[in-house]
């Protein structure tokens, strides 16, 4: 999958599109195939390193996304279900929506 990855080097935020394997995703109960994610002001602050939005690196920005559940260990969600996520520290504390799968 492709994702926008933010890394920090010598105090500067560096952004690049990288290929990631699914095994590189953080552990979680639900995996989503992302269909849409917006690029907004908070993401711009994160990408440019201006707003100190990112809590730890590396990070995938994108504070919201919509897509289809790929896999779930949580009984509230099932494969094929359409979902939307905004908030919850996505793109700040947890990898965000600017990726093909989260």
Rosetta constraint file for C-alpha pairs under 8 A:
AtomPair CA 1 CA 19 HARMONIC 5.55 0.50
AtomPair CA 1 CA 20 HARMONIC 5.38 0.50
AtomPair CA 1 CA 21 HARMONIC 6.38 0.50
AtomPair CA 1 CA 22 HARMONIC 7.40 0.50
AtomPair CA 1 CA 99 HARMONIC 7.32 0.50
AtomPair CA 1 CA 100 HARMONIC 5.69 0.50
AtomPair CA 1 CA 101 HARMONIC 6.78 0.50
AtomPair CA 2 CA 17 HARMONIC 6.58 0.50
AtomPair CA 2 CA 18 HARMONIC 5.64 0.50
AtomPair CA 2 CA 19 HARMONIC 4.65 0.50
AtomPair CA 2 CA 20 HARMONIC 6.17 0.50
AtomPair CA 2 CA 99 HARMONIC 5.84 0.50
AtomPair CA 2 CA 100 HARMONIC 5.84 0.50
AtomPair CA 3 CA 17 HARMONIC 5.48 0.50
AtomPair CA 3 CA 18 HARMONIC 5.58 0.50
AtomPair CA 3 CA 19 HARMONIC 6.51 0.50
AtomPair CA 3 CA 20 HARMONIC 7.05 0.50
AtomPair CA 3 CA 60 HARMONIC 6.91 0.50
AtomPair CA 3 CA 98 HARMONIC 5.98 0.50
AtomPair CA 3 CA 99 HARMONIC 3.99 0.50
AtomPair CA 3 CA 100 HARMONIC 6.41 0.50
AtomPair CA 4 CA 15 HARMONIC 6.71 0.50
AtomPair CA 4 CA 16 HARMONIC 5.63 0.50
AtomPair CA 4 CA 17 HARMONIC 4.42 0.50
AtomPair CA 4 CA 18 HARMONIC 6.39 0.50
AtomPair CA 4 CA 60 HARMONIC 5.74 0.50
AtomPair CA 4 CA 61 HARMONIC 7.05 0.50
AtomPair CA 4 CA 98 HARMONIC 5.88 0.50
AtomPair CA 4 CA 99 HARMONIC 6.31 0.50
AtomPair CA 5 CA 15 HARMONIC 5.68 0.50
AtomPair CA 5 CA 16 HARMONIC 5.48 0.50
AtomPair CA 5 CA 17 HARMONIC 6.06 0.50
AtomPair CA 5 CA 18 HARMONIC 6.62 0.50
AtomPair CA 5 CA 58 HARMONIC 6.58 0.50
AtomPair CA 5 CA 59 HARMONIC 5.75 0.50
AtomPair CA 5 CA 60 HARMONIC 4.89 0.50
AtomPair CA 5 CA 61 HARMONIC 7.31 0.50
AtomPair CA 6 CA 13 HARMONIC 6.47 0.50
AtomPair CA 6 CA 14 HARMONIC 5.57 0.50
AtomPair CA 6 CA 15 HARMONIC 4.61 0.50
AtomPair CA 6 CA 16 HARMONIC 6.75 0.50
AtomPair CA 6 CA 47 HARMONIC 6.81 0.50
AtomPair CA 6 CA 57 HARMONIC 6.84 0.50
AtomPair CA 6 CA 58 HARMONIC 5.52 0.50
AtomPair CA 6 CA 59 HARMONIC 5.10 0.50
AtomPair CA 6 CA 60 HARMONIC 6.07 0.50
AtomPair CA 6 CA 61 HARMONIC 7.27 0.50
AtomPair CA 7 CA 13 HARMONIC 5.73 0.50
AtomPair CA 7 CA 14 HARMONIC 5.21 0.50
AtomPair CA 7 CA 15 HARMONIC 6.54 0.50
AtomPair CA 7 CA 57 HARMONIC 5.51 0.50
AtomPair CA 7 CA 58 HARMONIC 4.76 0.50
AtomPair CA 7 CA 59 HARMONIC 6.75 0.50
AtomPair CA 8 CA 12 HARMONIC 5.42 0.50
AtomPair CA 8 CA 13 HARMONIC 4.58 0.50
AtomPair CA 8 CA 14 HARMONIC 5.93 0.50
AtomPair CA 8 CA 57 HARMONIC 6.52 0.50
AtomPair CA 8 CA 58 HARMONIC 7.33 0.50
AtomPair CA 9 CA 13 HARMONIC 6.55 0.50
AtomPair CA 9 CA 14 HARMONIC 7.12 0.50
AtomPair CA 12 CA 49 HARMONIC 6.93 0.50
AtomPair CA 13 CA 47 HARMONIC 6.95 0.50
AtomPair CA 13 CA 48 HARMONIC 6.49 0.50
AtomPair CA 13 CA 49 HARMONIC 5.26 0.50
AtomPair CA 14 CA 47 HARMONIC 7.58 0.50
AtomPair CA 14 CA 48 HARMONIC 7.94 0.50
AtomPair CA 15 CA 47 HARMONIC 6.45 0.50
AtomPair CA 20 CA 24 HARMONIC 6.36 0.50
AtomPair CA 20 CA 25 HARMONIC 7.98 0.50
AtomPair CA 21 CA 25 HARMONIC 7.47 0.50
AtomPair CA 22 CA 101 HARMONIC 7.99 0.50
AtomPair CA 25 CA 102 HARMONIC 7.08 0.50
AtomPair CA 26 CA 95 HARMONIC 7.94 0.50
AtomPair CA 29 CA 72 HARMONIC 5.61 0.50
AtomPair CA 29 CA 73 HARMONIC 4.98 0.50
AtomPair CA 29 CA 74 HARMONIC 5.73 0.50
AtomPair CA 30 CA 69 HARMONIC 7.01 0.50
AtomPair CA 30 CA 70 HARMONIC 7.61 0.50
AtomPair CA 30 CA 71 HARMONIC 5.83 0.50
AtomPair CA 30 CA 72 HARMONIC 4.32 0.50
AtomPair CA 30 CA 73 HARMONIC 6.34 0.50
AtomPair CA 30 CA 74 HARMONIC 6.74 0.50
AtomPair CA 30 CA 77 HARMONIC 7.57 0.50
AtomPair CA 31 CA 69 HARMONIC 5.95 0.50
AtomPair CA 31 CA 70 HARMONIC 5.36 0.50
AtomPair CA 31 CA 71 HARMONIC 5.23 0.50
AtomPair CA 31 CA 72 HARMONIC 6.33 0.50
AtomPair CA 31 CA 101 HARMONIC 6.99 0.50
AtomPair CA 31 CA 102 HARMONIC 5.61 0.50
AtomPair CA 32 CA 67 HARMONIC 6.14 0.50
AtomPair CA 32 CA 68 HARMONIC 5.49 0.50
AtomPair CA 32 CA 69 HARMONIC 4.35 0.50
AtomPair CA 32 CA 70 HARMONIC 5.06 0.50
AtomPair CA 32 CA 71 HARMONIC 7.14 0.50
AtomPair CA 32 CA 101 HARMONIC 5.57 0.50
AtomPair CA 32 CA 102 HARMONIC 5.27 0.50
AtomPair CA 33 CA 67 HARMONIC 5.44 0.50
AtomPair CA 33 CA 68 HARMONIC 5.28 0.50
AtomPair CA 33 CA 69 HARMONIC 6.21 0.50
AtomPair CA 33 CA 70 HARMONIC 5.90 0.50
AtomPair CA 33 CA 100 HARMONIC 6.04 0.50
AtomPair CA 33 CA 101 HARMONIC 4.50 0.50
AtomPair CA 33 CA 102 HARMONIC 6.63 0.50
AtomPair CA 34 CA 65 HARMONIC 6.50 0.50
AtomPair CA 34 CA 66 HARMONIC 5.88 0.50
AtomPair CA 34 CA 67 HARMONIC 4.37 0.50
AtomPair CA 34 CA 68 HARMONIC 6.72 0.50
AtomPair CA 34 CA 97 HARMONIC 6.83 0.50
AtomPair CA 34 CA 99 HARMONIC 6.86 0.50
AtomPair CA 34 CA 100 HARMONIC 5.25 0.50
AtomPair CA 34 CA 101 HARMONIC 5.43 0.50
AtomPair CA 34 CA 102 HARMONIC 6.99 0.50
AtomPair CA 35 CA 65 HARMONIC 7.53 0.50
AtomPair CA 35 CA 66 HARMONIC 5.86 0.50
AtomPair CA 35 CA 67 HARMONIC 4.71 0.50
AtomPair CA 35 CA 68 HARMONIC 7.50 0.50
AtomPair CA 35 CA 100 HARMONIC 7.52 0.50
AtomPair CA 36 CA 65 HARMONIC 5.59 0.50
AtomPair CA 36 CA 66 HARMONIC 5.21 0.50
AtomPair CA 36 CA 67 HARMONIC 6.58 0.50
AtomPair CA 36 CA 97 HARMONIC 7.91 0.50
AtomPair CA 37 CA 62 HARMONIC 6.64 0.50
AtomPair CA 37 CA 64 HARMONIC 5.78 0.50
AtomPair CA 37 CA 65 HARMONIC 4.31 0.50
AtomPair CA 37 CA 66 HARMONIC 6.45 0.50
AtomPair CA 37 CA 97 HARMONIC 5.62 0.50
AtomPair CA 37 CA 98 HARMONIC 6.26 0.50
AtomPair CA 38 CA 62 HARMONIC 6.84 0.50
AtomPair CA 38 CA 63 HARMONIC 7.86 0.50
AtomPair CA 38 CA 64 HARMONIC 6.64 0.50
AtomPair CA 38 CA 65 HARMONIC 7.12 0.50
AtomPair CA 39 CA 43 HARMONIC 5.96 0.50
AtomPair CA 39 CA 44 HARMONIC 7.19 0.50
AtomPair CA 39 CA 62 HARMONIC 6.60 0.50
AtomPair CA 40 CA 44 HARMONIC 6.25 0.50
AtomPair CA 41 CA 45 HARMONIC 6.34 0.50
AtomPair CA 42 CA 46 HARMONIC 6.32 0.50
AtomPair CA 42 CA 51 HARMONIC 7.85 0.50
AtomPair CA 42 CA 53 HARMONIC 7.42 0.50
AtomPair CA 42 CA 63 HARMONIC 7.66 0.50
AtomPair CA 43 CA 47 HARMONIC 6.06 0.50
AtomPair CA 43 CA 61 HARMONIC 6.11 0.50
AtomPair CA 43 CA 62 HARMONIC 5.90 0.50
AtomPair CA 43 CA 63 HARMONIC 6.88 0.50
AtomPair CA 43 CA 91 HARMONIC 7.64 0.50
AtomPair CA 44 CA 48 HARMONIC 6.08 0.50
AtomPair CA 45 CA 49 HARMONIC 5.83 0.50
AtomPair CA 45 CA 50 HARMONIC 5.11 0.50
AtomPair CA 45 CA 51 HARMONIC 4.83 0.50
AtomPair CA 45 CA 52 HARMONIC 7.37 0.50
AtomPair CA 45 CA 53 HARMONIC 6.81 0.50
AtomPair CA 46 CA 50 HARMONIC 6.70 0.50
AtomPair CA 46 CA 51 HARMONIC 6.17 0.50
AtomPair CA 46 CA 52 HARMONIC 6.58 0.50
AtomPair CA 46 CA 53 HARMONIC 5.27 0.50
AtomPair CA 46 CA 54 HARMONIC 6.09 0.50
AtomPair CA 46 CA 61 HARMONIC 6.98 0.50
AtomPair CA 47 CA 61 HARMONIC 7.32 0.50
AtomPair CA 49 CA 53 HARMONIC 7.60 0.50
AtomPair CA 53 CA 92 HARMONIC 5.94 0.50
AtomPair CA 54 CA 59 HARMONIC 7.23 0.50
AtomPair CA 54 CA 91 HARMONIC 7.26 0.50
AtomPair CA 54 CA 92 HARMONIC 4.63 0.50
AtomPair CA 54 CA 93 HARMONIC 6.80 0.50
AtomPair CA 55 CA 92 HARMONIC 5.73 0.50
AtomPair CA 55 CA 93 HARMONIC 5.58 0.50
AtomPair CA 56 CA 92 HARMONIC 7.74 0.50
AtomPair CA 56 CA 93 HARMONIC 6.84 0.50
AtomPair CA 59 CA 91 HARMONIC 6.91 0.50
AtomPair CA 59 CA 92 HARMONIC 7.47 0.50
AtomPair CA 59 CA 94 HARMONIC 7.47 0.50
AtomPair CA 59 CA 95 HARMONIC 5.62 0.50
AtomPair CA 59 CA 96 HARMONIC 7.60 0.50
AtomPair CA 60 CA 91 HARMONIC 5.97 0.50
AtomPair CA 60 CA 94 HARMONIC 7.97 0.50
AtomPair CA 60 CA 95 HARMONIC 4.76 0.50
AtomPair CA 60 CA 96 HARMONIC 5.06 0.50
AtomPair CA 60 CA 97 HARMONIC 7.15 0.50
AtomPair CA 60 CA 98 HARMONIC 6.32 0.50
AtomPair CA 60 CA 99 HARMONIC 7.26 0.50
AtomPair CA 61 CA 90 HARMONIC 7.62 0.50
AtomPair CA 61 CA 91 HARMONIC 4.15 0.50
AtomPair CA 61 CA 92 HARMONIC 7.01 0.50
AtomPair CA 61 CA 95 HARMONIC 6.51 0.50
AtomPair CA 61 CA 96 HARMONIC 4.78 0.50
AtomPair CA 61 CA 97 HARMONIC 6.51 0.50
AtomPair CA 61 CA 98 HARMONIC 5.87 0.50
AtomPair CA 62 CA 90 HARMONIC 6.90 0.50
AtomPair CA 62 CA 91 HARMONIC 4.90 0.50
AtomPair CA 62 CA 95 HARMONIC 7.90 0.50
AtomPair CA 62 CA 96 HARMONIC 4.48 0.50
AtomPair CA 62 CA 97 HARMONIC 4.47 0.50
AtomPair CA 62 CA 98 HARMONIC 5.07 0.50
AtomPair CA 63 CA 86 HARMONIC 6.11 0.50
AtomPair CA 63 CA 87 HARMONIC 6.24 0.50
AtomPair CA 63 CA 89 HARMONIC 7.36 0.50
AtomPair CA 63 CA 90 HARMONIC 5.02 0.50
AtomPair CA 63 CA 91 HARMONIC 4.82 0.50
AtomPair CA 63 CA 92 HARMONIC 7.50 0.50
AtomPair CA 63 CA 96 HARMONIC 5.74 0.50
AtomPair CA 63 CA 97 HARMONIC 6.49 0.50
AtomPair CA 64 CA 84 HARMONIC 7.55 0.50
AtomPair CA 64 CA 85 HARMONIC 5.45 0.50
AtomPair CA 64 CA 86 HARMONIC 4.42 0.50
AtomPair CA 64 CA 87 HARMONIC 6.79 0.50
AtomPair CA 64 CA 90 HARMONIC 6.93 0.50
AtomPair CA 64 CA 91 HARMONIC 7.88 0.50
AtomPair CA 64 CA 96 HARMONIC 6.91 0.50
AtomPair CA 64 CA 97 HARMONIC 5.79 0.50
AtomPair CA 65 CA 84 HARMONIC 5.85 0.50
AtomPair CA 65 CA 85 HARMONIC 5.51 0.50
AtomPair CA 65 CA 86 HARMONIC 6.82 0.50
AtomPair CA 65 CA 96 HARMONIC 7.70 0.50
AtomPair CA 65 CA 97 HARMONIC 4.99 0.50
AtomPair CA 65 CA 98 HARMONIC 7.92 0.50
AtomPair CA 66 CA 82 HARMONIC 7.42 0.50
AtomPair CA 66 CA 83 HARMONIC 5.66 0.50
AtomPair CA 66 CA 84 HARMONIC 4.29 0.50
AtomPair CA 66 CA 85 HARMONIC 6.42 0.50
AtomPair CA 67 CA 82 HARMONIC 5.66 0.50
AtomPair CA 67 CA 83 HARMONIC 5.56 0.50
AtomPair CA 67 CA 84 HARMONIC 6.62 0.50
AtomPair CA 68 CA 79 HARMONIC 7.38 0.50
AtomPair CA 68 CA 80 HARMONIC 5.50 0.50
AtomPair CA 68 CA 81 HARMONIC 5.45 0.50
AtomPair CA 68 CA 82 HARMONIC 4.43 0.50
AtomPair CA 68 CA 83 HARMONIC 5.98 0.50
AtomPair CA 69 CA 77 HARMONIC 7.34 0.50
AtomPair CA 69 CA 78 HARMONIC 6.45 0.50
AtomPair CA 69 CA 79 HARMONIC 4.84 0.50
AtomPair CA 69 CA 80 HARMONIC 5.23 0.50
AtomPair CA 69 CA 81 HARMONIC 5.32 0.50
AtomPair CA 69 CA 82 HARMONIC 6.36 0.50
AtomPair CA 69 CA 83 HARMONIC 6.96 0.50
AtomPair CA 70 CA 79 HARMONIC 5.13 0.50
AtomPair CA 70 CA 80 HARMONIC 6.45 0.50
AtomPair CA 71 CA 78 HARMONIC 6.84 0.50
AtomPair CA 71 CA 79 HARMONIC 5.18 0.50
AtomPair CA 72 CA 77 HARMONIC 6.16 0.50
AtomPair CA 72 CA 78 HARMONIC 5.84 0.50
AtomPair CA 72 CA 79 HARMONIC 6.52 0.50
AtomPair CA 73 CA 77 HARMONIC 7.93 0.50
AtomPair CA 74 CA 78 HARMONIC 7.80 0.50
AtomPair CA 77 CA 81 HARMONIC 6.80 0.50
AtomPair CA 86 CA 90 HARMONIC 7.25 0.50
AtomPair CA 89 CA 93 HARMONIC 5.10 0.50
AtomPair CA 89 CA 94 HARMONIC 6.01 0.50
AtomPair CA 90 CA 94 HARMONIC 4.77 0.50
AtomPair CA 90 CA 95 HARMONIC 5.89 0.50
AtomPair CA 90 CA 96 HARMONIC 4.85 0.50
AtomPair CA 90 CA 97 HARMONIC 7.64 0.50
AtomPair CA 91 CA 95 HARMONIC 5.18 0.50
AtomPair CA 91 CA 96 HARMONIC 3.96 0.50
AtomPair CA 91 CA 97 HARMONIC 7.13 0.50
AtomPair CA 92 CA 96 HARMONIC 7.52 0.50
AtomPair CA 95 CA 102 HARMONIC 7.12 0.50
AtomPair CA 96 CA 102 HARMONIC 7.08 0.50
AtomPair CA 97 CA 101 HARMONIC 7.87 0.50
AtomPair CA 97 CA 102 HARMONIC 6.66 0.50
